């Protein structure tokens, strides 16, 4: 019998790639999304990629009535939970909105899962739970903390899941701490589609390459790194999506709860990424050196060994794959970017 998965936030950047990976792995998937941070044409694009029309419920994770109706009308085997607000900067300006959506949302979801007798959940967490790390390579046992409301909501959600599991030994939980997702699907039909000028490095480089931003600001060139710029672990979104499929399979086949990093284990500097994106788009992209930003750290990099041991997870794509697929995505979707710039 085909296993059925509820994918909350499944129309977003990461969720849409997870949807494709789940369908390819033979799952039946229902997308549950309010489309607050996703384009309404994503389901049509997913149909083009997968050859089947997605089952979509347009509703908010805080809407208990809709969530209960969803569980009543379909027989799910698991939930993969991504529905959340995700901007660090916005969370600082609007912390209460983040607490409501991200924390109340997972509580309502777990309550409705319990009511429906559903015992498996994969949770989209974040490397932000490591706060200001002092280690060059972060294992899951590293000290956790938070430096912004977004990180607080992810850490709190992890703790809620832990406490729920302590009260119900039958609850199977997979917690996936993302590092820096990047890139796009090779079709160019889905990719990172921010509603405004992005803060993340790769989509910002795309804006520079398109001419929508004059240059990249490089914040800090005096770090203790080979080229003086900060180092981050970037993971291709397709690899990240595959990690969710492996997490779901581990819960299904082994009933093995887990908390793992999803990253490459290789840190890439800002200047390395600038050079790679310049190669992808075929021209040298301009940059300006700026002072360090308060709170930035020298390096943020995963130790991915536990994910390899428990899930059998290894990344397959490198920085050039990320940049080439990103450039392919933005080239094929120029009109979307031009509309946002109006």
C-alpha positions in Angstrom: 0.0 0.0 0.0 1.3 3.5 -0.9 2.2 5.5 2.1 0.5 8.9 2.5 2.3 12.0 3.7 0.9 15.4 4.8 3.5 18.0 3.8 2.8 21.3 5.6 4.3 24.3 3.9 4.7 22.1 0.8 4.3 24.9 -1.7 7.3 26.9 -0.5 10.9 26.8 -1.7 12.1 23.8 0.3 8.6 22.2 0.5 8.1 22.1 -3.2 11.4 20.3 -3.7 10.5 17.8 -0.9 7.2 17.2 -2.7 9.0 16.2 -5.9 11.4 13.9 -4.0 8.5 12.2 -2.1 6.6 11.6 -5.3 9.7 10.2 -7.0 10.1 7.8 -4.0 6.5 6.5 -4.4 4.7 8.4 -1.7 1.2 9.9 -2.0 1.5 13.5 -0.8 -1.0 16.2 0.3 0.3 19.8 0.4 -1.1 21.9 3.2 -0.1 25.6 2.7 -1.7 29.0 3.1 0.4 30.4 0.2 1.5 33.3 2.3 5.0 32.9 1.1 4.5 30.7 -2.0 3.2 31.4 -5.5 -0.2 30.2 -6.5 1.2 28.6 -9.7 3.5 26.2 -7.8 1.0 23.3 -7.9 0.9 23.7 -11.7 4.6 23.6 -11.9 4.8 20.6 -9.7 2.4 18.8 -12.0 4.7 19.6 -14.9 7.6 18.0 -13.1 5.9 15.0 -11.6 3.2 14.3 -14.2 0.4 14.2 -11.6 -1.8 16.9 -10.2 -0.9 17.7 -6.6 -3.5 17.3 -3.8 -3.5 20.7 -2.2 -5.3 22.1 0.8 -5.0 25.9 1.0 -5.2 26.6 4.8 -3.2 28.0 7.6 -1.4 25.8 10.1 -3.2 27.8 12.9 -6.6 26.9 11.5 -7.5 23.9 13.7 -10.8 23.3 11.9 -9.2 23.0 8.5 -6.4 20.8 9.9 -8.9 18.5 11.7 -10.9 18.2 8.5 -7.7 17.4 6.6 -6.9 14.5 9.0 -10.5 13.3 8.9 -10.7 13.2 5.1 -7.4 11.4 4.4 -5.5 8.5 6.0 -2.0 9.8 6.5 1.0 7.7 7.7 3.2 10.7 8.5 3.5 14.4 8.6 6.5 16.4 7.3 6.2 19.8 8.9 7.7 22.9 7.3 4.8 25.4 7.6 6.5 28.3 9.5 7.7 31.9 9.2 11.4 31.8 8.3 13.1 35.2 8.1 15.5 36.0 10.8 15.3 39.8 10.2 11.5 39.8 10.1 11.4 37.7 13.3 13.4 40.5 15.1 10.9 43.1 13.9 7.8 40.9 14.4 8.6 38.3 17.2 5.0 37.8 18.3 3.9 36.7 14.7 6.8 34.2 14.7 5.8 32.8 18.1 2.2 32.5 17.0 2.9 30.7 13.7 5.9 28.7 14.5 5.2 27.6 18.1 1.4 27.6 18.3 1.4 26.0 14.9 3.4 23.0 15.9 1.3 22.6 19.1 -2.0 22.6 17.2 -0.5 20.2 14.6 0.6 17.7 17.3 -2.7 17.9 19.1 -4.6 17.1 15.8 -2.1 14.4 15.0 -2.8 12.9 18.4 -6.5 13.1 17.9 -6.1 11.3 14.5 -3.9 8.6 15.9 -0.9 9.7 13.8 2.5 8.9 15.3 5.2 9.9 12.8 6.5 13.5 12.2 9.6 14.9 10.4 10.3 18.4 11.6 12.1 21.2 9.6 14.5 22.7 12.1 17.5 24.9 11.6 21.2 25.3 12.3 20.2 28.6 14.0 19.6 26.6 17.1 23.4 26.5 17.5 23.5 30.2 18.3 27.0 31.6 18.1 29.1 28.4 17.7 32.6 28.2 18.8 33.4 24.9 16.9 34.5 24.8 13.3 32.4 21.7 12.7 29.1 21.4 14.6 27.9 18.0 15.8 24.3 17.6 17.1 25.7 17.5 20.6 27.0 21.0 20.3 25.6 23.6 22.7 22.3 25.0 21.6 21.0 28.5 22.1 19.2 31.3 20.2 20.2 34.7 19.0 16.9 35.8 17.4 13.2 35.1 17.7 13.3 32.8 14.6 16.0 30.6 16.2 14.0 30.7 19.5 11.0 29.2 17.7 13.0 26.4 16.2 14.7 25.5 19.4 11.4 25.7 21.3 9.7 23.5 18.7 12.5 20.9 19.1 11.9 21.0 22.9 8.1 20.6 22.4 8.7 17.6 20.3 11.0 16.1 22.8 8.5 16.6 25.6 5.7 15.2 23.6 7.7 12.2 22.8 8.6 11.7 26.5 4.8 11.6 27.2 4.1 9.3 24.3 6.7 6.6 23.6 4.8 5.7 20.4 5.6 9.1 18.8 8.3 8.8 16.2 10.2 12.1 15.5 12.8 13.1 13.0 14.3 16.5 13.5 16.4 17.9 10.7 18.7 20.8 11.3 19.2 22.6 8.0 22.3 24.5 7.2 22.1 26.9 4.2 19.7 25.6 1.5 20.7 26.8 -2.0 20.0 26.1 -5.7 16.9 25.0 -7.6 15.4 22.0 -9.3 17.1 21.2 -12.7 13.9 21.8 -14.6 14.0 25.5 -13.7 10.3 25.2 -12.7 10.7 25.6 -9.0 13.3 27.5 -7.0 13.9 30.1 -4.3 11.3 32.8 -5.0 11.5 35.5 -2.3 8.8 38.2 -2.2 11.3 41.0 -1.8 15.0 41.6 -2.2 16.5 38.6 -0.4 18.9 38.5 2.6 20.4 35.1 1.8 23.6 35.0 -0.2 22.7 32.9 -3.3 19.4 34.6 -4.2 21.0 38.0 -3.6 23.8 37.0 -6.1 21.0 36.1 -8.5 19.6 39.6 -8.1 23.0 41.1 -8.9 23.4 38.8 -11.9 19.9 39.9 -13.2 20.8 43.6 -12.7 18.2 44.1 -10.0 20.9 44.9 -7.4 24.1 46.9 -8.3 26.5 44.8 -6.3 27.0 42.3 -3.5 27.9 43.7 -0.1 30.6 41.6 1.5 30.2 42.1 5.2 33.7 41.5 6.7 36.9 40.8 5.0 39.1 40.4 8.1 37.9 37.0 9.4 40.5 34.3 10.2 39.7 32.5 6.9 41.7 31.9 3.7 40.3 34.9 1.9 39.1 36.9 5.0 35.4 36.4 4.4 32.9 34.3 6.4 32.5 30.6 5.9 29.1 28.8 5.6 27.9 25.3 4.8 25.6 25.4 1.8 23.5 22.4 0.8 21.7 22.0 -2.5 17.9 22.0 -2.0 17.6 18.7 -3.9 20.0 17.0 -1.5 18.0 18.6 1.4 14.8 17.2 0.0 16.3 13.8 -0.3 17.3 14.0 3.4 13.5 14.3 4.2 12.7 11.2 2.2 15.4 9.3 4.0 14.2 10.6 7.4 10.6 9.5 6.6 11.9 6.1 5.5 13.9 5.7 8.7 10.8 6.4 10.8 8.8 4.0 8.7 11.2 1.1 8.4 13.1 1.3 11.6 10.8 3.3 14.0 14.0 5.1 14.8 13.6 8.7 16.0 16.6 11.0 15.2 17.9 14.5 15.4 20.5 15.2 12.6 22.2 17.9 10.7 21.6 18.2 7.0 24.7 19.9 5.5 27.7 19.0 3.4 30.5 19.3 6.1 32.3 21.8 3.8 32.3 25.5 4.5 32.3 27.9 1.5 33.4 31.5 1.8 31.5 34.5 0.5 34.2 35.2 -2.1 34.1 31.5 -3.3 30.4 31.7 -3.8 30.7 35.0 -5.6 33.3 33.5 -8.0 31.2 30.4 -8.6 28.0 32.5 -9.4 30.1 34.7 -11.7 31.1 31.6 -13.6 27.5 30.3 -13.7 26.1 33.6 -15.2 29.1 34.2 -17.4 30.3 37.6 -16.1 32.2 38.9 -13.1 29.7 40.2 -10.5 30.5 43.4 -8.7 31.0 43.5 -4.9 31.8 46.1 -2.3 33.6 45.3 1.0 31.7 46.5 4.1 32.4 46.3 7.8 31.4 43.2 9.7 27.8 43.0 10.8 27.1 42.6 14.5 26.5 39.0 15.4 28.1 37.4 12.4 30.4 34.5 13.1 33.5 33.3 11.3 32.2 29.8 10.4 29.0 27.8 10.5 29.5 24.3 9.3 27.8 20.9 9.8 29.3 17.7 11.0 27.1 15.5 8.8 28.4 12.2 10.1 25.4 11.3 12.2 23.0 11.8 9.3 25.2 9.4 7.2 25.2 6.8 9.9 21.5 6.9 10.8 19.8 7.9 7.5 22.4 6.9 5.0 22.5 10.5 3.9 25.3 12.1 1.9 25.2 15.1 -0.4 25.7 14.7 -4.1 25.8 18.2 -5.4 28.5 20.9 -5.0 28.7 24.7 -5.1 28.7 24.9 -8.9 25.6 22.7 -9.0 23.9 25.2 -6.7 24.9 28.2 -8.7 24.2 26.7 -12.1 20.7 25.5 -11.0 20.0 28.9 -9.4 21.0 30.8 -12.5 18.9 28.4 -14.7 15.9 29.1 -12.4 16.2 32.9 -12.5 16.8 32.9 -16.2 13.7 30.9 -16.9 11.6 33.1 -14.6 12.8 36.6 -15.4 9.3 37.9 -15.7 8.5 36.9 -12.1 11.5 38.8 -10.9 10.7 41.9 -13.1 7.1 41.9 -11.6 8.5 42.0 -8.1 10.8 44.9 -9.0 7.9 47.1 -10.2 
